[in-house]
Amino acid sequence: MGSTVRRNALRLLRPTRTARTGDLSAPKGVGVDSEGHLYVADADFDNLQIFDENGRLLLFLGSAGQAAGKFWLPTGLFVDDRDRIYVAD
């Protein structure tokens, strides 16, 4: 992981208690893909947020629930060598 990605990851992982898109409240799982995208599973917001290497929010996925596309307190995240994302909730 490059130093720019590392610096931005540390800045992004400072928790907040707001519900604005791109904010984090309880980041529990973090991963980086081969292109430097940062993936963060947030247990309070029950979603997965994806940021570019500059810390800009690209996309967020999921909401609270127990159906497909939903998360219930996601606590782990893994990005494999083929950039597949696994979230444990």
N, C-alpha and C positions, 0 to 999 in steps of 0.2 A: 504494500500500500504506500503510495507516494506521500511526501510530507504535506502537500497541500490538502490531500484527502484526509489525512490524519488530523490536521489542524481544524478543518471544517467539521469533521465528525465530532471532535471534542466540543466545539462551539454549539453544534446542533443538539447535543445530548444534555445540555443544561435544562432540566425540567421546568415547565411552566404549568399553571393550573387553568389555562384558558382553553377554549375549544376551537380556536381559529385554525384553519387548515394550515398545516406546516408546523404548528406548535407541537411540542411533546409534553406529556404529563408524567408518564411512567414508562420510559423506554426500557424494554427488557431484553430484546433480541436485536442484534446488529449484524449486518453482513455487507460485503462489498463484492460487486461482480467484476468481470474482466475489463469492463469499460470505465470503472471507477464510480459507478452508481452506488450510493449508500442506501441500504434497506434497513428500516427501523420498525420493529413491532412495538406498538404502544399498548400496554395493558389497560390503562384507564380509558382510552378512546376506542379500544377494540378495533384497531386498524393497522395496516401496513402502509408506511409512508416511504416514498422513493425520492431521493434527492440526487442532483448531479454533483460533479466533483467540486463545484463552487458553493454548494449548500443551498441551491435553489430547488424548491419543491417541484418535482415533475408530475407526480401522481400519488393519490392515496387510494387504497383499496380496502373494502370491507367495512363492517359496522358490527354492532353487538348482536349476537344471536348464535344459534346452533345449527343453522342450515348451511348449504353450500354458499360460499362467498361471505360468510359471517365468521366472526371470531368471538371467543369467550375467554377473556384474560390471556391474550397471547403472551407467552413468556420466553419463547426460544425462536431463533431464526438461523437458517443455514443456507448459504449459496454454494452450490457444488461447482466443479470445474467446467460444467457445461452451462453455467448461469441459470440453472433451475433453482427455484426458491422454495424452501420448506419452512413452514411456520408451525410451531407447536403451541397448541392452546388447550 
